[in-house]
Amino acid sequence: MTTIMSNEEVYKEMMDISRKMNELYKENKLNERNELVPRWRELYRIYDFGFSIKEKVQTIAWRRTNWNEEAIIIEHTKDNKFLIRNEKGLEVYVPGFHIRKIKEEEPEPMQLTLF
């Protein structure tokens, strides 16, 4: 019997497994770590990152320390990766964790009256 998980449950389990994998890696228990990889990949494939084609996003794909670079999503693959293109025309496949929605800045309120 298959249980349908909510997106939040998928994310939580994926992060729990990821933490466990990192701990095992640090302890040099690579065989145990590698046993967790198939489940993590299964969860990653079904996780909904909430992006759509032609959406503008921020990425760290080209500069690993800077989220300011903008790109457009061109394709969403079956294995839940995204093909993005930056303003220079460069394209790269990235995991969903390497892109995020652009936060729209709220305009500063205007003072309409003097006190």
C-alpha positions as CSV (number, residue, x, y, z in Angstrom):
1,M,0.0,0.0,0.0
2,T,1.4,3.3,-1.1
3,T,1.1,6.3,1.2
4,I,0.9,9.8,-0.4
5,M,3.2,12.2,1.4
6,S,2.7,15.9,1.5
7,N,5.4,18.1,0.0
8,E,6.3,19.2,3.6
9,E,6.7,15.6,4.7
10,V,8.9,14.8,1.6
11,Y,11.1,17.8,2.4
12,K,11.4,16.9,6.1
13,E,12.4,13.3,5.3
14,M,14.8,14.4,2.6
15,M,16.5,16.8,5.0
16,D,16.7,14.2,7.8
17,I,18.3,11.7,5.4
18,S,20.6,14.4,4.1
19,R,21.8,15.2,7.7
20,K,22.3,11.5,8.4
21,M,24.3,11.1,5.2
22,N,26.5,14.0,6.1
23,E,27.1,12.5,9.6
24,L,28.0,9.1,8.1
25,Y,30.3,10.8,5.6
26,K,32.2,12.6,8.4
27,E,32.5,9.3,10.3
28,N,33.9,7.7,7.1
29,K,31.0,5.2,7.1
30,L,30.6,5.4,3.3
31,N,28.8,2.1,2.8
32,E,26.1,3.0,5.3
33,R,25.8,6.5,3.7
34,N,25.5,5.1,0.2
35,E,22.6,2.9,1.4
36,L,20.6,6.0,2.1
37,V,21.2,7.6,-1.4
38,P,18.4,5.7,-3.3
39,R,15.7,6.9,-0.8
40,W,17.0,10.5,-0.9
41,R,16.9,10.4,-4.7
42,E,13.4,9.0,-4.7
43,L,12.3,11.8,-2.4
44,Y,14.1,14.4,-4.4
45,R,12.3,13.3,-7.6
46,I,8.9,13.7,-6.1
47,Y,9.5,17.0,-4.3
48,D,7.8,20.0,-5.8
49,F,10.1,23.0,-5.7
50,G,7.3,25.3,-6.9
51,F,9.0,26.6,-10.0
52,S,7.6,26.9,-13.5
53,I,9.0,27.2,-17.0
54,K,9.9,30.8,-18.1
55,E,10.0,31.9,-14.5
56,K,12.8,34.2,-13.5
57,V,14.8,33.0,-10.6
58,Q,18.0,33.7,-8.6
59,T,20.8,31.1,-8.7
60,I,24.2,30.3,-7.3
61,A,25.0,28.1,-10.3
62,W,27.8,30.2,-11.7
63,R,28.9,32.0,-8.6
64,R,28.7,29.6,-5.7
65,T,28.6,32.3,-3.0
66,N,26.3,34.9,-4.6
67,W,22.6,34.5,-5.0
68,N,22.2,37.7,-7.0
69,E,22.6,36.2,-10.5
70,E,19.2,36.0,-12.3
71,A,18.3,33.2,-14.8
72,I,15.2,32.0,-16.6
73,I,14.0,28.4,-16.3
74,I,14.0,26.8,-19.7
75,E,13.2,23.1,-18.9
76,H,12.2,20.9,-15.9
77,T,13.5,17.4,-16.3
78,K,12.0,14.1,-15.1
79,D,14.6,13.7,-12.4
80,N,13.6,17.2,-11.0
81,K,16.5,19.2,-12.3
82,F,16.1,22.6,-14.0
83,L,17.8,23.9,-17.2
84,I,18.4,27.6,-16.6
85,R,19.8,30.4,-18.8
86,N,21.4,33.5,-17.5
87,E,21.5,37.0,-19.1
88,K,24.7,36.1,-20.9
89,G,23.0,33.1,-22.6
90,L,24.9,30.5,-20.7
91,E,22.8,27.4,-19.9
92,V,23.3,24.8,-17.2
93,Y,21.2,22.0,-15.5
94,V,20.9,22.6,-11.7
95,P,19.2,20.9,-8.8
96,G,16.2,22.7,-7.3
97,F,18.3,23.7,-4.3
98,H,20.5,25.9,-6.5
99,I,17.7,28.2,-7.5
100,R,15.2,30.3,-5.6
101,K,12.3,32.7,-6.3
102,I,13.1,36.3,-6.7
103,K,11.8,38.2,-3.8
104,E,9.9,41.3,-4.9
105,E,10.9,44.2,-2.9
106,E,8.0,46.2,-1.5
107,P,8.1,49.8,-2.3
108,E,8.8,52.1,0.5
109,P,5.7,53.8,1.8
110,M,5.3,57.4,0.8
111,Q,4.5,60.0,3.4
112,L,1.3,61.7,2.3
113,T,0.9,64.2,5.1
114,L,3.2,66.3,7.3
115,F,2.9,65.9,11.0
